Amino acid sequence: MTETLAPRTSGAPAAGRHRRDDSAVERGEATAAKRVLLAAPRGYCAGVDRAVVAVEQAIEHYGAPVYVRKEIVHNKYVVETLSERGAVFVDETDEVPEGARVVFSAHGVSPAVHEAAARRSLETIDATCPLVTKVHREAVRFAADDYDILLIGHEGHEEVEGTAGEAPDHVQVVNSPDEVDRVTVRDPDKVVWISQTTLSVDETMETVRRLRERFPTLQDPPSDDICYATQNRQVAVKKLAPECDLVIVVGSRNSSNSVRLVEVAKEYGARAAFLVDYAKEIEPSWFDGVATVGVTSGASVPEILVQDVLAHLAERGFADVSEVRTATEDLMFSLPRELRTALKESGQGPARPARGGRRALPFDPA
Ligand code: SF4
């Protein structure tokens, strides 16, 4: 039976730990007792779940090694665990043996990467999150209509490279509100903004506001590019942060949405906020004068790491955990088409392990 990195008990009380059903924030209780406010939603999003399960199933179906271009998702534990199972992470397709199989990460790739893979006759499984693919399509469409496309995002991030690569002659990256004044366009009346999926909602809106001051007819994307998971995790942190002396965000330093959660926590009133990959990184000095600790995790973080942090906090006397829920998520994406087809042809599929303990064929990884 295959163990999965996908969370099984998201939101369920951990054994032996007291967790109130309703929110202390909602009830407005004031207490100096040590407590934890646990954000929900947190952790795995649908795109990460799909990408991780795609690698797991590719290894199971084809056998190791399965090559993965870049980190499948930006999480140290996920990458280490998949490596142990037979995934080989590479930076570029030219590191993959001719004709071998390679998975493209959830962050997406540019057409140039698909072409490079084709030149080496690689078998590809594209685990690009469908919500990233949506932004790629927007870039293609607006480029076809000859717009100047202002892509709000972080230069050098894989997702931004992939999206910009769809229309390199039309896209320019705007990193922050401070860069707005440096933007130049051909026709100020034919400009559209799109964005990376994992940005701070507030900062992005500020960038858009300043862009619109310069280009009053600036066109919006057809729908939100910052994805539901990024937005939901930020909303939950915004709600608990004002109550918190300390917020611990579980996530890796190269995880854009996790880093944003630290920023949002501080911005919305947490006295301090830190990012940790593992519970062992928590510093004793963080707890001086702390009564309320907020805990959340980025969209690429398995729940097991959050439970480790909660166990660590319980040992420090923070055993009273209240969930602060601001949304319920049930979105799930089907596996990449290439994998679905392969599984189906072998009589295994279409297989799709679901999140939160709901599982489909062909195996129950719980
Ligand atoms: S954070 Fe959003 S865009 Fe990125 S993988 Fe998750 S759902 Fe997709």
Residues whose N, C-alpha, C, O or C-beta is under 5 A from the ligand:
A	BS01	SF4	C45 A46 G47 V48 A106 C129 L131 V132 T197 C227 A229 A299
